[in-house]
Each structure stands twice: as structure tokens, then as C-alpha cells.
Amino acid sequence: MNKKWSEIDDQGIEGRFDLVVCPHFLWQVKDIEKYLKRMENASNKYCAIIQPAGKDIILKEIWTKITGEDYRGEFDPDADYFVYLILRQKEQLLNVSPIEYAPAKTLDQEVRYIASFIGKYVEVNTHIKEVIEKYVSDKMRDIGQDKIAEKRSAIVMWWQLKKVA
């Protein structure tokens, strides 16, 4: 299904999918518990969360360059903690595994990625965008690549829905 959650009627998708996956946007979710209920409502078997664990080096460096302050975990706190706690309080058993990945992003993709985080705390005006673009461009030149593929870590957390008797 290629729609945003905000465009979907919960009753129209109840139990419709074997697997419902949330890939890395929990930082945008205001009510994680409600979101998890929606995921479980749409699934008839399994749900999974894939959440980055920690921030990548480039994002930490550009944060310091733009703000003049050391990065101290300002954005994207490890939201997997919240999911784990919410589900365990409901006595839901979870399978948790770490993974490593290295998404290859073009200059424009990396700039948008960085701006999406920085923009929560600093207005991303033309000047800030130019600072990000120059920084990423210099990094790409330094490594001799036309894409950035920084190694990252994530947590995969999945669970089987409880059978209702």
C-alpha cells in the first residue's frame, strides 16, 4: 500500500496485512502508543519497527558546524526504547536484533536528510542549506565518491500479534 497513514481509514485496513513495518520515522510520531495500535490493527500476524540506533558522524559534525555546540543527542532519541517499554507493559514478547546498513545517498538526498533533522531546532534557510551542501560536497570530494554511504546501525524489533480467544 503506497499511502501515508494519515490518508488511511483504519476500518478499511483492519487485519488486511500479514506484516506491517515502520521503517525509521518514529521521531515524527507524536503518539507512539496510538501508532502501535494502528499498526497492530492493520496486521493479522506480525508487526516490525526498524529504528536507527544513534546518529551518524556526518549529522553530528554538521550540527556542531551550524550551531557551534557539540551534539548531545538533541534529535532522534532512540525511540526504540519507547516502543519496547510500551509493548512490554502490555506483556507483548519482542524479538530484537541489531543490524548494520549503509544507504548510498546523492548530494541532494544527503542534504535533505540532514536538513530534516537540523530543521527541528534551527531554521533551514538558504544560508544553512548552503552550509550543509558545501559540507556534504566536501565530504564526497574527500572520499572520491558521488554518493555518501556511511555505515549506520539500527534496531529491528518485531512481534507476533497475540491471538484473541
C-alpha positions as a Markdown table, in Angstrom:
| # | Residue | x | y | z |
|---|---|---|---|---|
| 1 | Met | 0.0 | 0.0 | 0.0 |
| 2 | Asn | 1.5 | 3.3 | -1.0 |
| 3 | Lys | -0.3 | 5.8 | 1.2 |
| 4 | Lys | 0.5 | 7.9 | 4.2 |
| 5 | Trp | -1.0 | 6.7 | 7.5 |
| 6 | Ser | -2.9 | 10.0 | 7.7 |
| 7 | Glu | -4.7 | 9.1 | 4.4 |
| 8 | Ile | -5.9 | 5.6 | 5.6 |
| 9 | Asp | -9.2 | 4.7 | 7.2 |
| 10 | Asp | -8.4 | 2.2 | 10.0 |
| 11 | Gln | -11.5 | 0.2 | 9.5 |
| 12 | Gly | -10.7 | -0.3 | 5.8 |
| 13 | Ile | -7.4 | -2.0 | 6.6 |
| 14 | Glu | -8.3 | -3.9 | 9.7 |
| 15 | Gly | -6.4 | -7.2 | 9.7 |
| 16 | Arg | -5.6 | -6.8 | 6.0 |
| 17 | Phe | -1.8 | -7.4 | 6.1 |
| 18 | Asp | 0.4 | -10.3 | 7.3 |
| 19 | Leu | 3.2 | -7.9 | 8.2 |
| 20 | Val | 3.1 | -4.1 | 9.0 |
| 21 | Val | 6.5 | -2.4 | 9.1 |
| 22 | Cys | 7.5 | 1.0 | 10.4 |
| 23 | Pro | 10.9 | 1.9 | 8.9 |
| 24 | His | 12.6 | 4.8 | 10.7 |
| 25 | Phe | 10.3 | 7.6 | 11.3 |
| 26 | Leu | 9.2 | 7.3 | 14.9 |
| 27 | Trp | 10.8 | 10.6 | 15.6 |
| 28 | Gln | 7.9 | 12.2 | 13.6 |
| 29 | Val | 5.2 | 10.3 | 15.6 |
| 30 | Lys | 3.5 | 12.4 | 18.3 |
| 31 | Asp | 1.7 | 9.5 | 20.0 |
| 32 | Ile | 3.8 | 6.3 | 19.7 |
| 33 | Glu | 1.2 | 4.2 | 21.6 |
| 34 | Lys | -1.6 | 5.2 | 19.2 |
| 35 | Tyr | 0.6 | 4.5 | 16.3 |
| 36 | Leu | 1.5 | 1.0 | 17.5 |
| 37 | Lys | -2.3 | 0.3 | 17.9 |
| 38 | Arg | -2.8 | 1.3 | 14.3 |
| 39 | Met | 0.0 | -0.9 | 13.1 |
| 40 | Glu | -1.5 | -3.9 | 15.1 |
| 41 | Asn | -5.0 | -3.1 | 13.8 |
| 42 | Ala | -3.8 | -3.3 | 10.2 |
| 43 | Ser | -1.9 | -6.6 | 10.7 |
| 44 | Asn | -3.2 | -10.1 | 11.2 |
| 45 | Lys | 0.1 | -11.7 | 12.1 |
| 46 | Tyr | 3.3 | -9.6 | 12.6 |
| 47 | Cys | 4.5 | -6.0 | 13.2 |
| 48 | Ala | 8.0 | -4.7 | 12.9 |
| 49 | Ile | 9.9 | -1.5 | 13.8 |
| 50 | Ile | 13.2 | -0.6 | 12.2 |
| 51 | Gln | 14.8 | 2.3 | 14.2 |
| 52 | Pro | 18.3 | 3.8 | 13.8 |
| 53 | Ala | 20.4 | 3.4 | 16.9 |
| 54 | Gly | 22.4 | 6.5 | 17.4 |
| 55 | Lys | 23.3 | 9.2 | 14.9 |
| 56 | Asp | 25.7 | 9.1 | 12.1 |
| 57 | Ile | 29.0 | 11.0 | 12.2 |
| 58 | Ile | 28.1 | 13.5 | 9.4 |
| 59 | Leu | 25.0 | 14.6 | 11.2 |
| 60 | Lys | 26.9 | 15.1 | 14.4 |
| 61 | Glu | 29.6 | 17.1 | 12.7 |
| 62 | Ile | 27.2 | 19.4 | 10.7 |
| 63 | Trp | 25.2 | 20.0 | 13.9 |
| 64 | Thr | 28.4 | 21.3 | 15.6 |
| 65 | Lys | 29.3 | 23.3 | 12.5 |
| 66 | Ile | 25.9 | 25.0 | 12.3 |
| 67 | Thr | 25.2 | 25.6 | 16.0 |
| 68 | Gly | 28.7 | 25.9 | 17.3 |
| 69 | Glu | 27.7 | 23.3 | 20.0 |
| 70 | Asp | 28.7 | 19.7 | 20.5 |
| 71 | Tyr | 25.9 | 17.2 | 19.5 |
| 72 | Arg | 24.3 | 15.8 | 22.7 |
| 73 | Gly | 21.5 | 13.7 | 21.3 |
| 74 | Glu | 19.2 | 16.6 | 20.5 |
| 75 | Phe | 17.2 | 14.8 | 17.8 |
| 76 | Asp | 16.0 | 11.3 | 17.1 |
| 77 | Pro | 16.4 | 9.9 | 20.6 |
| 78 | Asp | 16.4 | 6.2 | 20.4 |
| 79 | Ala | 12.7 | 5.8 | 20.1 |
| 80 | Asp | 13.0 | 2.0 | 20.1 |
| 81 | Tyr | 13.2 | 2.3 | 23.9 |
| 82 | Phe | 9.7 | 3.8 | 24.0 |
| 83 | Val | 8.3 | 1.1 | 21.7 |
| 84 | Tyr | 9.9 | -1.6 | 23.8 |
| 85 | Leu | 8.6 | -0.2 | 27.0 |
| 86 | Ile | 5.0 | 0.3 | 25.7 |
| 87 | Leu | 4.8 | -3.2 | 24.3 |
| 88 | Arg | 6.4 | -4.9 | 27.3 |
| 89 | Gln | 3.9 | -3.1 | 29.6 |
| 90 | Lys | 1.2 | -4.9 | 27.6 |
| 91 | Glu | 3.1 | -8.2 | 28.2 |
| 92 | Gln | 4.0 | -8.4 | 24.5 |
| 93 | Leu | 7.1 | -10.5 | 23.7 |
| 94 | Leu | 9.5 | -8.9 | 21.3 |
| 95 | Asn | 12.3 | -10.1 | 19.1 |
| 96 | Val | 15.1 | -7.6 | 18.9 |
| 97 | Ser | 18.2 | -7.7 | 16.7 |
| 98 | Pro | 20.8 | -5.1 | 15.7 |
| 99 | Ile | 21.7 | -4.6 | 12.1 |
| 100 | Glu | 24.2 | -2.5 | 10.2 |
| 101 | Tyr | 23.5 | -0.8 | 6.9 |
| 102 | Ala | 25.0 | 1.8 | 4.6 |
| 103 | Pro | 22.4 | 3.7 | 2.5 |
| 104 | Ala | 24.1 | 5.3 | -0.6 |
| 105 | Lys | 22.7 | 8.9 | -0.9 |
| 106 | Thr | 23.4 | 11.5 | -3.6 |
| 107 | Leu | 24.3 | 15.1 | -2.6 |
| 108 | Asp | 20.6 | 16.2 | -2.7 |
| 109 | Gln | 19.4 | 13.2 | -0.8 |
| 110 | Glu | 22.0 | 13.7 | 2.0 |
| 111 | Val | 21.3 | 17.4 | 2.2 |
| 112 | Arg | 17.5 | 16.8 | 2.6 |
| 113 | Tyr | 18.3 | 14.1 | 5.2 |
| 114 | Ile | 20.4 | 16.4 | 7.3 |
| 115 | Ala | 18.0 | 19.3 | 6.9 |
| 116 | Ser | 15.1 | 17.2 | 8.1 |
| 117 | Phe | 16.8 | 16.7 | 11.5 |
| 118 | Ile | 18.6 | 20.1 | 11.8 |
| 119 | Gly | 15.3 | 21.8 | 10.8 |
| 120 | Lys | 13.6 | 20.7 | 14.1 |
| 121 | Tyr | 16.0 | 23.0 | 16.0 |
| 122 | Val | 17.4 | 25.5 | 13.5 |
| 123 | Glu | 15.6 | 27.3 | 10.7 |
| 124 | Val | 17.0 | 25.8 | 7.5 |
| 125 | Asn | 17.2 | 29.0 | 5.4 |
| 126 | Thr | 19.2 | 29.5 | 2.2 |
| 127 | His | 22.4 | 30.1 | 4.2 |
| 128 | Ile | 22.1 | 26.9 | 6.3 |
| 129 | Lys | 21.2 | 24.9 | 3.2 |
| 130 | Glu | 24.4 | 26.2 | 1.5 |
| 131 | Val | 26.5 | 25.3 | 4.6 |
| 132 | Ile | 25.1 | 21.7 | 4.5 |
| 133 | Glu | 25.6 | 21.4 | 0.7 |
| 134 | Lys | 29.2 | 22.6 | 1.0 |
| 135 | Tyr | 29.9 | 20.3 | 3.9 |
| 136 | Val | 28.5 | 17.2 | 2.1 |
| 137 | Ser | 30.0 | 18.1 | -1.2 |
| 138 | Asp | 33.5 | 18.5 | 0.5 |
| 139 | Lys | 33.0 | 15.1 | 2.2 |
| 140 | Met | 32.1 | 13.5 | -1.1 |
| 141 | Arg | 35.1 | 15.0 | -2.8 |
| 142 | Asp | 37.4 | 13.9 | 0.1 |
| 143 | Ile | 36.3 | 10.2 | -0.3 |
| 144 | Gly | 36.2 | 10.5 | -4.1 |
| 145 | Gln | 32.6 | 9.3 | -4.5 |
| 146 | Asp | 29.5 | 10.8 | -6.0 |
| 147 | Lys | 27.4 | 9.3 | -3.1 |
| 148 | Ile | 27.7 | 9.1 | 0.6 |
| 149 | Ala | 27.4 | 5.6 | 2.1 |
| 150 | Glu | 28.1 | 6.0 | 5.8 |
| 151 | Lys | 27.8 | 2.8 | 7.9 |
| 152 | Arg | 24.9 | 3.0 | 10.4 |
| 153 | Ser | 23.3 | 0.8 | 13.0 |
| 154 | Ala | 19.6 | 0.1 | 13.6 |
| 155 | Ile | 17.4 | -2.0 | 15.8 |
| 156 | Val | 14.9 | -4.3 | 14.3 |
| 157 | Met | 12.1 | -5.1 | 16.7 |
| 158 | Trp | 9.3 | -7.4 | 15.6 |
| 159 | Trp | 6.5 | -9.2 | 17.3 |
| 160 | Gln | 3.7 | -11.7 | 16.6 |
| 161 | Leu | 0.3 | -10.4 | 17.4 |
| 162 | Lys | -1.4 | -12.0 | 20.4 |
| 163 | Lys | -4.2 | -14.3 | 19.5 |
| 164 | Val | -7.5 | -13.1 | 20.9 |
| 165 | Ala | -9.5 | -16.1 | 22.2 |
